[in-house]
Amino acid sequence: MQAETAQETMQALVIDRTGEAEELHLAEVQRPLRISDEVLVRVVAASVNPIDVKTRAGRGTSAAIGRYPAVLGHDFAGVVEQVPYAAHPLRPGDRVYGMVRVPRMPGTHAEYTTVSSMSLAPMPASLDFAHAAAVPLAALTAWGAVVDTARVHDGQRVLIHAGAGGVGHFAVQFAAYFGATVTTTASPRNAEFLRALGAHRVVDYTSERFEEVARDQDVVIDLIGNVKDATGTRSLDALRPGGLIVTVPTGSWPTMRDEAKARGIRATGYVVSPDARTLAVITRLIDDGAVRVHLDRVLPLAEGAEAHRLIEAGHVRGKLVLRVAPDPA
Ligand SMILES: NC(=O)c1ccc[n+]([C@@H]2O[C@H](COP(=O)([O-])OP(=O)(O)OC[C@H]3O[C@@H](n4cnc5c(N)ncnc54)[C@H](OP(=O)(O)O)[C@@H]3O)[C@@H](O)[C@H]2O)c1
């Protein structure tokens, strides 16, 4: 095992202050020091999530940024560099993927990251690093909302908003895998893509009102929130009495629970947690071919600002990934 020294540095995509995407730039920063149960990982690829974009813009989790320059980025695929103890189940050289708690921990948009042993898992054998990096945060969120919270099962009707996005394209597949009849909202260019992932019906939100075509749903997984076109409030019209709405962009609809209760509908938010055991289950579904990972595009780390702009524009299909290093042989 390599000795841990405080002086080592690394390349990272950083911000010196919150603001526009142009604040993002490459810099040489201190490599994070592994402590207690953490694993030090050499990052090969890392995805960009809306929370990175919101935080960079001064919203999201920006209030918790302890110091600048700050490295953002929640998930990664890479190679184990150091483990906490000799008999640890992971070994240096193992291919892993996972999720860290940014900004309490340094982020993954860098050459190295440290991650709790509870928050990473061996990478799916069937994926390259770019595809693997796209999975952890988005797929754990989809699983947490669809499986752990809504307990979606055979015979249910489930409406998923924004099925074509990072979280959505996993949510559609998980809900279909567990036997639900899945309706999802998207623009027409994504209809074919979503049907191929298992959606039974794709509602074109640009020309149709989803609550008029999708009625008596058991569950709504809302990945838009009430910030756009009153998507949350209108979802109450799509649910049966006693149905459940899970709103993932938390905080976008402060009166949700009261409005839902008045209609006899159950409502909750959901917040993702880095969870190695769930990630291992997702790994199996991916390696079994039951779940696919879609990359919109892969950009070099230096072009992180472009990735932020694309997410801000709101029409990424699947995931955006930053390449930090070439795939190891
Ligand atoms: N609480 C948590 O722990 C947690 C975790 C992860 C994500 N989130 C939040 O959940 C939201 C979704 O995340 P994400 O990563 O999936 O985002 P994303 O990948 O950026 O979502 C992009 C997708 O949204 C679709 N879209 C845009 N406007 C739409 C509309 N009005 N109706 C239906 N679809 C629309 C787009 O499809 P078209 O191109 O077809 O329009 C695009 O494919 C974000 O707000 C994110 O911050 C929260």
The ligand as a MOL file (V3000), in Angstrom:
LIG
                    3D

  0  0  0     0  0            999 V3000
M  V30 BEGIN CTAB
M  V30 COUNTS 48 52 0 0 0
M  V30 BEGIN ATOM
M  V30 1 N -33.3980 14.5620 -4.3750 0
M  V30 2 C -32.3520 13.9370 -4.8870 0
M  V30 3 O -31.6210 13.2250 -4.1840 0
M  V30 4 C -32.0570 14.0870 -6.3630 0
M  V30 5 C -31.1900 13.1900 -6.9660 0
M  V30 6 C -30.9840 13.2890 -8.3600 0
M  V30 7 C -31.6460 14.2810 -9.0890 0
M  V30 8 N -32.4360 15.1600 -8.4360 0 CHG=1
M  V30 9 C -33.1540 16.2040 -9.1880 0
M  V30 10 O -34.0660 15.5380 -10.0790 0
M  V30 11 C -34.1870 16.2770 -11.2940 0
M  V30 12 C -33.9010 15.3780 -12.4830 0
M  V30 13 O -32.5310 15.0060 -12.4770 0
M  V30 14 P -31.8690 14.3800 -13.7940 0
M  V30 15 O -30.4530 14.1100 -13.4950 0
M  V30 16 O -32.7180 13.2810 -14.3140 0 CHG=-1
M  V30 17 O -31.9860 15.6320 -14.7840 0
M  V30 18 P -31.6160 15.7320 -16.3400 0
M  V30 19 O -30.9080 14.4990 -16.7720 0
M  V30 20 O -30.9170 17.0240 -16.5440 0
M  V30 21 O -33.0630 15.7920 -17.0430 0
M  V30 22 C -33.0940 16.1530 -18.3840 0
M  V30 23 C -34.3800 15.6090 -19.0060 0
M  V30 24 O -35.5010 16.3860 -18.5730 0
M  V30 25 C -36.4790 16.2920 -19.6120 0
M  V30 26 N -37.4310 17.4050 -19.5060 0
M  V30 27 C -37.1600 18.7320 -19.5070 0
M  V30 28 N -38.3100 19.4350 -19.3330 0
M  V30 29 C -39.3200 18.5140 -19.2150 0
M  V30 30 C -40.7220 18.6110 -18.9950 0
M  V30 31 N -41.3410 19.7970 -18.8440 0
M  V30 32 N -41.4330 17.4650 -18.8990 0
M  V30 33 C -40.8370 16.2450 -19.0340 0
M  V30 34 N -39.5160 16.0990 -19.2570 0
M  V30 35 C -38.7560 17.2300 -19.3340 0
M  V30 36 C -35.6820 16.3340 -20.8790 0
M  V30 37 O -36.3710 15.6000 -21.8760 0
M  V30 38 P -36.7400 16.3450 -23.2890 0
M  V30 39 O -35.4030 16.6500 -23.9350 0
M  V30 40 O -37.5520 15.3220 -23.9940 0
M  V30 41 O -37.4620 17.6100 -22.9050 0
M  V30 42 C -34.3390 15.6930 -20.5170 0
M  V30 43 O -34.1790 14.3960 -21.0360 0
M  V30 44 C -33.2420 17.4730 -11.1510 0
M  V30 45 O -33.9730 18.5800 -10.6560 0
M  V30 46 C -32.2460 17.0180 -10.0880 0
M  V30 47 O -31.6340 18.0700 -9.3890 0
M  V30 48 C -32.6740 15.0900 -7.0950 0
M  V30 END ATOM
M  V30 BEGIN BOND
M  V30 1 1 1 2
M  V30 2 2 2 3
M  V30 3 1 2 4
M  V30 4 1 4 5
M  V30 5 2 4 48
M  V30 6 2 5 6
M  V30 7 1 6 7
M  V30 8 2 7 8
M  V30 9 1 8 9
M  V30 10 1 8 48
M  V30 11 1 9 10
M  V30 12 1 9 46
M  V30 13 1 10 11
M  V30 14 1 11 12
M  V30 15 1 11 44
M  V30 16 1 12 13
M  V30 17 1 13 14
M  V30 18 2 14 15
M  V30 19 1 14 16
M  V30 20 1 14 17
M  V30 21 1 17 18
M  V30 22 2 18 19
M  V30 23 1 18 20
M  V30 24 1 18 21
M  V30 25 1 21 22
M  V30 26 1 22 23
M  V30 27 1 23 24
M  V30 28 1 23 42
M  V30 29 1 24 25
M  V30 30 1 25 26
M  V30 31 1 25 36
M  V30 32 1 26 27
M  V30 33 1 26 35
M  V30 34 2 27 28
M  V30 35 1 28 29
M  V30 36 1 29 30
M  V30 37 2 29 35
M  V30 38 1 30 31
M  V30 39 2 30 32
M  V30 40 1 32 33
M  V30 41 2 33 34
M  V30 42 1 34 35
M  V30 43 1 36 37
M  V30 44 1 36 42
M  V30 45 1 37 38
M  V30 46 2 38 39
M  V30 47 1 38 40
M  V30 48 1 38 41
M  V30 49 1 42 43
M  V30 50 1 44 45
M  V30 51 1 44 46
M  V30 52 1 46 47
M  V30 END BOND
M  V30 END CTAB
M  END
